[in-house]
């Protein structure tokens, strides 16, 4: 029973459609023969599919529209599904008889009686709208059995129209007439021609009322349209109190009680909102991501995961509350790396590749050594350090970053506008693909597949400890284990190499872990150092217990996995191409041997 409050919405599951299926364009819910909840979805590839919402299994489908994009689907009841494609063709699917498709012209209307029979009648004028139609939906509740059916339609011409046709039992040769018409209000702020070209106008009926329709707009506002049976002129649309920031793709009504209807809406701003249809206030919001998840970094003190996303934003995920908040928006390109300051709470980020650096209690010595390495430069210590008249610095670290061109820079995070110093010549490594620190020692990956380990000697000198040549392709990730001083390296050759650091000396290859079906994108050791997690372009994450011939394999992502981070010794967070950040426990997975394992 509706109690007036709702818990925060959360992600439950996703449906893995076929590899030849394209973007989903429309969804609606129906019930099956045993009252099970079914999800009907249409796609750009021209198919209409029915899925069991509990088992996530495909129940039925048809592709009557061939390769033409299905723009909208609607269900008059749990038995009949109507779909319309970009060419204006409608298909009527009666599931009880499995009559999959009656291709009809776009200028038609139909009514369905209590027995589920379809009557094709009441032609709507061919010029019912000036531009392509985005949505058509039947009034859900007729006052009497012989009441005239009413159809709402919306179009790119910015108009919502109501059509009143003949009854289902009488006047089979009658003509439809336009009952009411609304034109979208002019936006309060300027809208570019590009935005207008992407206009998508959808609408839905409010089930608790026979005289109320809700529609979207180009700016993300939702409007409520109301009228009375005897009303000849319609009133101006009413704007909802809380709206999306970009255009809305779909609006679906949820009946909670007889007089309580909630509207579920999804928008280009990636938010899913649950709004009260009567009060027009937002009850809950589920924030989505607008791009690939390129990087994740966990902050144990705050129990937050920071994510770098391809929509030029940094997101913070509160694992305790299962909520996602926008930390920063407005960067000039996708965020491909994030890292928490070890001694503070702010999050450095980069547009390409960024690796946090070494920390100790003598940051001034580090900055002094970096200054002395600057060849021919005029960077002074005072320029690298924070201004003396500012508040005392709480940072004792140097930020190391590596761009896509392979150049490594060292920077003072307390002076973000200060100069950075290039390190490649000092190390003798022309290009670096990834890097990681352990005390005064750094591991550097290269495009040729080599891993170079360098060590700082004094304030200005650097020594190359060792170079490993065990990878055959570019090194994509390196990670030191803080508890056991092991070094893990990964490559596009789909292998992981593990080395040990004994007495300051790195040993030869200790383990070679194989089992991924594609290049590896990320490595991370568990806090205890017992397990190693690896993410790959093969859509999987593997949790290794180094030295064992079996491990755990996470397969819930639907695209490349680009980032993984440990939350604790049992829980991980991961993200990638499917634009989702997932929290999971590896012990819940089935333990299985990997395809091959070499020691």
C-alpha positions in Angstrom: 0.0 0.0 0.0 1.2 3.5 -0.8 2.6 5.2 2.4 3.7 8.5 0.9 7.4 7.8 0.9 9.7 5.8 -1.3 13.2 4.3 -0.8 16.0 5.5 -3.0 15.7 3.7 -6.4 18.6 1.3 -7.1 19.9 -0.7 -10.1 18.5 -4.2 -10.1 19.6 -5.9 -13.3 20.1 -5.4 -17.0 18.9 -7.4 -20.0 21.6 -8.7 -22.4 20.0 -8.4 -25.8 21.4 -10.2 -28.8 24.7 -9.0 -30.4 22.9 -7.9 -33.6 20.4 -5.9 -31.6 20.8 -2.1 -31.5 19.6 0.7 -29.3 16.3 0.3 -27.4 13.8 2.9 -28.5 10.7 2.2 -26.4 9.6 0.0 -23.5 6.4 -0.9 -21.8 5.2 -3.4 -19.2 2.4 -6.1 -19.6 1.4 -9.2 -17.6 1.6 -12.8 -18.8 -0.8 -15.6 -18.6 0.3 -16.4 -15.0 0.3 -12.7 -14.0 4.1 -12.5 -14.3 5.6 -9.1 -15.2 6.8 -8.9 -18.8 8.9 -6.1 -20.4 8.2 -5.2 -24.0 10.9 -3.4 -25.8 11.5 -2.1 -29.3 14.8 -1.4 -31.0 16.5 0.3 -33.9 17.0 -3.0 -35.6 13.2 -3.3 -36.2 12.3 -6.0 -33.6 9.8 -6.0 -30.8 10.9 -8.3 -27.9 9.1 -9.6 -24.7 11.2 -10.4 -21.7 10.4 -11.9 -18.3 11.3 -9.2 -15.8 12.0 -11.8 -13.1 14.0 -14.4 -14.9 15.5 -12.0 -17.5 14.7 -14.5 -20.2 13.5 -13.7 -23.7 9.9 -14.9 -23.9 8.9 -14.0 -27.5 9.8 -11.6 -30.3 9.0 -10.6 -33.9 10.7 -8.6 -36.5 7.8 -7.6 -38.8 9.3 -4.1 -39.3 12.4 -5.8 -40.8 15.3 -3.3 -40.5 13.3 -0.2 -40.0 13.7 1.5 -36.6 10.6 0.9 -34.3 9.9 4.3 -32.8 7.1 3.5 -30.3 5.2 0.6 -28.9 1.9 0.6 -26.9 -0.3 -2.0 -25.3 -4.0 -1.6 -25.0 -4.1 -4.7 -22.7 -1.9 -7.6 -21.9 -2.8 -9.3 -25.1 -2.4 -6.8 -28.0 0.8 -4.8 -28.7 0.9 -2.1 -31.3 4.3 -0.9 -32.7 5.1 1.9 -35.1 8.2 2.4 -37.1 10.0 5.4 -38.7 8.3 4.8 -42.1 4.9 5.2 -40.5 4.0 1.5 -40.6 2.0 0.1 -37.6 2.0 -3.6 -36.7 -0.6 -5.1 -34.4 0.5 -8.2 -32.5 -2.2 -10.3 -30.9 -0.3 -12.6 -28.6 -3.1 -15.1 -27.8 -3.2 -16.2 -31.4 0.4 -15.2 -32.2 -0.8 -13.2 -35.2 2.5 -11.4 -35.5 1.9 -8.3 -37.4 -0.7 -6.7 -39.6 1.2 -4.1 -41.5 -1.0 -1.0 -41.9 -0.7 2.5 -43.2 0.2 5.2 -40.7 -3.2 6.9 -41.2 -5.4 4.5 -39.4 -7.1 4.0 -36.1 -8.2 0.9 -34.3 -10.3 -0.1 -31.3 -10.2 -3.2 -29.2 -13.3 -4.7 -27.6 -13.4 -6.6 -24.3 -12.8 -9.9 -26.2 -9.6 -8.7 -27.6 -10.8 -8.4 -31.2 -9.2 -5.7 -33.3 -11.4 -3.5 -35.4 -9.6 -1.5 -38.0 -11.7 1.6 -38.8 -11.9 5.3 -38.3 -9.3 6.7 -40.7 -7.4 9.7 -39.3 -6.6 12.4 -41.8 -3.3 11.9 -43.6 -2.2 15.4 -42.6 -2.9 14.8 -38.9 0.6 16.3 -38.1 3.0 18.3 -40.2 6.0 16.3 -39.3 6.9 12.8 -38.0 4.8 11.4 -35.2 6.8 10.5 -32.0 4.1 8.9 -29.9 0.5 7.6 -30.1 -1.3 6.4 -27.0 -4.9 5.3 -26.2 -7.0 6.7 -23.4 -6.8 3.9 -20.8 -10.2 4.2 -19.2 -13.4 4.7 -21.1 -16.4 5.7 -19.0 -18.7 3.1 -20.7 -18.3 0.1 -23.0 -19.6 2.0 -26.0 -17.6 5.2 -25.3 -15.7 6.6 -28.2 -12.0 5.8 -28.2 -9.7 8.7 -27.8 -6.1 8.7 -29.2 -3.4 11.2 -28.1 -0.6 11.9 -30.6 2.6 14.0 -30.4 4.9 15.1 -33.2 8.0 16.9 -34.1 5.7 19.8 -35.2 5.5 20.6 -31.4 1.8 19.8 -31.2 -0.1 17.3 -29.0 -3.5 16.4 -30.5 -6.4 14.3 -29.2 -8.5 12.3 -31.7 -12.0 11.1 -31.0 -13.1 8.2 -33.2 -16.1 5.9 -33.6 -17.1 3.5 -30.9 -15.8 -0.1 -30.9 -19.4 -1.5 -31.5 -21.1 1.2 -33.6 -20.4 3.7 -36.4 -17.7 1.5 -38.0 -17.6 3.8 -41.0 -17.3 7.0 -39.0 -14.5 9.5 -39.3 -12.2 10.6 -36.6 -12.3 14.2 -35.4 -9.7 16.3 -33.6 -10.9 16.8 -30.0 -8.2 19.2 -28.7 -4.8 20.6 -29.6 -1.9 22.0 -27.7 1.3 23.7 -28.9 4.4 23.5 -26.7 5.1 26.8 -24.9 8.1 28.7 -26.2 11.2 27.8 -24.1 12.3 30.5 -21.6 15.9 30.2 -22.7 17.3 30.2 -26.2 17.4 26.9 -28.0 19.8 26.3 -30.8 18.8 24.9 -34.2 20.9 21.8 -33.4 18.8 21.2 -30.2 15.6 21.7 -32.2 16.8 19.2 -34.7 16.9 16.6 -31.9 13.5 17.4 -30.6 11.7 14.3 -29.3 8.1 14.9 -28.1 6.5 12.0 -26.1 3.3 11.9 -24.2 1.3 9.6 -21.9 -2.2 9.5 -20.3 -2.6 9.8 -16.5 -4.5 6.6 -15.6 -6.4 8.1 -12.7 -8.0 10.6 -15.1 -9.7 10.4 -18.5 -9.0 14.1 -19.1 -5.2 14.5 -18.4 -2.1 13.9 -20.5 1.5 14.5 -19.7 4.0 15.5 -22.4 7.7 16.3 -22.6 9.6 19.2 -24.2 12.9 20.2 -25.9 14.3 21.6 -22.6 13.4 18.6 -20.3 10.3 20.2 -18.8 7.2 18.1 -18.3 3.8 19.6 -18.9 0.4 18.5 -17.7 -2.5 19.0 -20.2 -6.0 19.0 -18.8 -9.6 19.6 -20.0 -13.2 18.8 -19.2 -15.8 16.9 -21.3 -17.7 20.1 -22.2 -14.7 22.3 -22.5 -14.2 23.7 -26.0 -11.1 25.7 -25.4 -8.2 24.1 -23.6 -6.2 25.8 -20.9 -2.5 26.5 -21.0 -0.2 23.6 -20.0 1.0 23.4 -16.4 4.7 22.9 -15.7 6.0 20.3 -13.3 7.9 21.6 -10.3 11.0 19.4 -10.7 12.2 18.7 -14.3 14.9 17.2 -16.3 17.7 19.4 -17.7 17.6 17.8 -21.2 14.9 16.3 -23.5 12.9 13.4 -22.2 12.8 10.1 -24.1 10.0 8.2 -22.4 7.3 8.7 -19.7 5.5 5.7 -18.1 2.7 5.9 -15.5 2.9 3.7 -12.4 -0.4 3.2 -10.6 0.3 2.9 -6.8 -3.3 3.3 -5.6 -6.7 4.3 -7.0 -5.9 8.0 -6.8 -2.1 7.8 -6.7 -0.2 7.7 -9.9 3.6 8.2 -10.3 5.3 9.0 -13.6 8.6 7.4 -14.4 10.6 9.4 -16.9 14.1 9.0 -18.5 16.0 11.8 -20.1 19.1 12.6 -22.1 20.5 14.0 -18.8 20.8 10.3 -17.8 18.5 10.7 -14.8 15.5 8.5 -14.1 12.8 10.4 -12.1 9.7 9.3 -10.2 7.2 12.1 -10.1 3.8 12.4 -8.5 1.3 13.1 -11.3 -1.0 15.2 -9.1 1.4 17.3 -6.9 3.9 17.3 -9.8 6.8 16.9 -7.3 9.7 14.6 -7.8 9.7 11.7 -5.2 13.0 10.1 -6.1 15.8 10.3 -8.7 18.2 7.7 -10.0 21.3 9.3 -11.5 22.8 7.6 -14.5 26.1 8.0 -16.3 26.6 9.7 -19.7 29.6 7.9 -21.0 32.1 5.1 -20.5 33.6 4.7 -17.0 37.3 5.1 -17.6 38.7 5.2 -14.1 37.7 4.4 -10.5 39.4 5.3 -7.2 38.2 4.3 -3.7 38.5 6.5 -0.6 38.2 4.3 2.5 37.8 7.1 4.9 34.8 8.5 3.1 33.5 5.2 1.7 33.3 6.9 -1.7 34.2 5.8 -5.1 35.3 8.5 -7.5 34.7 7.8 -11.2 36.1 9.4 -14.3 33.3 9.3 -17.0 33.3 9.9 -20.7 30.7 12.7 -20.5 33.4 15.0 -19.2 32.3 14.6 -15.5 33.6 13.2 -12.2 31.0 11.2 -10.3 31.1 10.2 -6.6 29.4 7.0 -5.6 28.3 6.6 -2.0 28.5 2.9 -1.4 26.7 3.0 1.9 23.7 4.8 0.4 24.0 3.4 -3.2 23.7 6.9 -4.5 25.6 8.7 -7.3 26.4 12.5 -7.2 28.0 14.8 -9.7 31.2 16.2 -8.3 32.4 18.2 -11.3 31.1 18.9 -14.8 32.6 21.1 -17.4 35.9 19.5 -18.2 36.9 19.8 -21.9 37.2 16.1 -22.6 36.5 12.7 -21.2 38.0 12.0 -17.7 40.2 8.9 -18.0 41.9 8.9 -14.6 41.1 9.9 -11.0 43.1 9.6 -7.8 42.5 10.6 -4.3 45.1 12.7 -2.5 46.5 10.3 0.1 46.6 13.0 2.8 43.4 14.8 2.0 40.0 14.5 0.4 40.3 16.2 -3.0 40.5 14.2 -6.2 43.0 15.0 -8.9 41.8 14.1 -12.4 43.1 14.1 -15.9 41.7 14.0 -19.4 43.9 11.2 -20.6 46.1 9.1 -18.3 47.0 10.1 -14.7 48.7 8.2 -12.0 49.1 9.5 -8.5 52.6 9.8 -7.2 54.9 9.1 -4.3 54.2 10.4 -0.8 56.4 10.9 2.2 57.2 13.4 4.9 59.9 15.2 2.9 57.9 16.7 0.0 60.1 19.8 0.0 63.1 17.5 -0.8 61.2 16.0 -3.6 60.3 19.3 -5.1 63.9 20.5 -4.6 65.1 17.4 -6.5 62.6 18.0 -9.3 63.8 21.6 -9.6 67.4 20.5 -10.1 66.4 18.2 -12.9 64.8 20.9 -15.0 67.3 21.2 -17.8 67.7 24.8 -18.9 64.6 25.8 -17.1 64.0 28.7 -14.8 61.5 27.0 -12.4 62.3 28.0 -8.9 61.5 26.2 -5.7 59.2 29.1 -4.7 57.2 28.7 -8.0 56.7 25.0 -7.5 55.6 25.4 -3.9 52.4 26.9 -2.7 52.5 30.8 -2.1 53.9 31.6 1.3 51.1 34.0 2.2 48.5 31.3 1.7 47.3 28.9 4.4 49.8 26.2 5.5 49.9 23.3 3.1 48.6 20.0 4.3 49.9 18.1 1.3 53.1 16.2 1.4 53.0 14.6 -2.0 53.9 15.0 -5.6 51.4 14.4 -8.3 52.8 12.3 -11.2 50.8 12.3 -14.5 51.3 10.6 -17.8 49.7 11.9 -21.0 48.8 10.0 -24.1 52.0 11.2 -25.7 54.0 9.2 -23.1 55.5 12.1 -21.3 55.6 11.9 -17.5 55.2 15.2 -15.5 55.7 15.8 -11.8 53.6 18.6 -10.3 52.8 20.2 -6.9 49.1 19.6 -6.2 49.1 22.7 -3.9 50.0 24.9 -6.9 47.8 23.6 -9.8 48.7 26.6 -11.9 52.5 26.2 -11.4 54.9 24.6 -13.7 55.4 20.9 -14.1 58.6 19.1 -14.8 59.1 16.4 -17.5 60.9 13.2 -16.2 61.5 11.0 -19.3 65.0 12.2 -20.1 66.1 11.7 -16.5 64.8 8.2 -16.5 66.0 7.4 -20.0 62.5 6.2 -21.1 61.2 8.0 -24.2 57.6 7.0 -23.8 55.6 5.7 -20.7 52.2 4.1 -21.0 51.5 3.6 -17.2 53.3 4.0 -13.9 53.1 3.1 -10.2 55.1 4.0 -7.1 56.3 2.1 -4.1 58.3 4.2 -1.7 61.1 5.7 -3.7 60.8 3.1 -6.5 58.7 3.5 -9.7 57.6 0.9 -12.3 57.1 2.3 -15.8 55.3 0.6 -18.6 56.3 1.2 -22.2 54.6 0.8 -25.7 57.2 -1.8 -26.7 56.2 -4.2 -23.8 59.1 -3.5 -21.5 58.7 -2.6 -17.8 61.4 -0.3 -16.4 61.9 -0.1 -12.6 63.8 3.1 -11.5 64.8 4.1 -8.0 65.6 7.5 -6.5 69.1 8.0 -5.1 69.5 11.2 -3.1 67.9 14.4 -4.2 68.9 14.4 -7.9 70.0 11.0 -9.0 67.9 8.2 -10.4 69.0 4.6 -10.9 67.5 2.0 -13.3 67.0 -1.1 -11.1 65.9 -3.5 -13.8 64.1 -3.8 -17.1 61.7 -6.7 -17.8 60.9 -7.9 -21.3 58.2 -10.5 -20.6 55.3 -8.9 -22.5 55.0 -9.0 -26.3 52.7 -5.9 -26.6 52.3 -2.5 -25.0 52.1 -2.5 -21.2 48.7 -1.2 -20.1 48.8 -1.4 -16.3 51.3 -1.8 -13.4 50.5 -2.1 -9.7 52.6 -2.5 -6.6 51.3 -4.6 -3.7 51.9 -2.5 -0.5 51.9 -5.4 1.9 54.1 -7.9 0.0 56.1 -5.6 -2.3 55.1 -7.6 -5.3 54.8 -5.9 -8.7 52.1 -6.9 -11.2 52.2 -5.8 -14.8 49.6 -6.3 -17.6 49.6 -5.9 -21.3 47.6 -5.9 -24.5 48.9 -9.4 -25.0 46.3 -10.5 -22.3 48.9 -11.7 -19.8 49.8 -10.6 -16.3 53.3 -10.9 -14.9 54.1 -10.9 -11.2 57.5 -10.1 -9.8 58.8 -10.0 -6.2 60.8 -7.3 -4.5 63.3 -8.9 -2.1 65.7 -6.6 -0.2 65.2 -3.8 -2.6 66.0 -6.1 -5.6 63.3 -7.1 -8.0 63.3 -10.8 -8.8 62.9 -12.4 -12.3 59.4 -13.4 -13.4 57.6 -15.2 -10.6 54.2 -15.9 -12.1 52.6 -15.5 -15.5 48.8 -15.3 -15.2 46.8 -16.1 -18.4 43.1 -16.5 -18.9 41.8 -13.2 -20.3 40.6 -13.2 -23.9 41.8 -9.7 -24.7 44.0 -6.8 -23.6 44.0 -6.0 -19.9 43.0 -2.5 -18.9 43.5 -2.2 -15.1 45.1 -4.0 -12.1 44.5 -3.6 -8.4 45.7 -5.5 -5.4 43.3 -6.1 -2.5 44.0 -4.3 0.8 45.5 -7.4 2.4 47.6 -8.2 -0.7 46.2 -11.7 -1.0 44.2 -11.1 -4.2 44.8 -9.4 -7.5 41.9 -8.1 -9.7 42.3 -7.5 -13.4 39.9 -5.9 -15.8 39.9 -6.6 -19.5 38.4 -5.7 -22.9 36.9 -9.2 -22.9 34.1 -7.8 -20.7 35.3 -9.7 -17.6 37.1 -9.1 -14.3 39.3 -11.9 -12.9 40.2 -12.1 -9.2 43.4 -14.1 -8.8 45.0 -15.6 -5.7 48.5 -15.5 -6.9 50.0 -19.0 -6.9 46.7 -20.8 -7.3 45.4 -22.4 -10.5 41.8 -21.1 -10.0 40.0 -17.9 -9.2 36.9 -15.9 -9.6 35.4 -14.5 -12.9 32.9 -11.6 -13.0 30.9 -11.4 -16.2 28.1 -8.9 -15.5 29.4 -6.1 -17.7 28.1 -5.9 -21.3 31.2 -4.2 -22.8 34.9 -3.5 -22.2 35.7 -3.3 -18.5 38.1 -0.3 -18.1 38.4 0.1 -14.4 38.3 -1.9 -11.2 39.1 -1.0 -7.5 38.9 -2.8 -4.2 36.5 -1.6 -1.5 37.6 -4.1 1.0 39.1 -7.7 0.9 35.8 -9.1 -0.3 34.1 -6.3 -2.3 35.0 -4.6 -5.6 33.7 -1.8 -7.8 34.1 -1.8 -11.6 33.0 0.2 -14.6 33.4 0.3 -18.4 31.8 0.7 -21.8 28.3 -0.2 -20.5 28.2 3.2 -18.7 27.6 1.5 -15.3 29.5 1.3 -12.0 28.9 -2.0 -10.3 29.6 -3.1 -6.7 30.0 -6.8 -6.2 31.5 -9.5 -3.9 33.8 -11.9 -5.5 33.1 -14.7 -3.0 29.5 -14.8 -4.4 30.9 -15.9 -7.8 31.5 -19.5 -8.8 35.2 -20.4 -8.4 36.5 -21.9 -11.6 39.9 -22.7 -13.2 41.1 -20.2 -15.7 41.8 -21.5 -19.3 45.5 -21.7 -18.6 47.9 -20.9 -15.8 51.7 -20.9 -16.0 54.2 -20.5 -13.2 
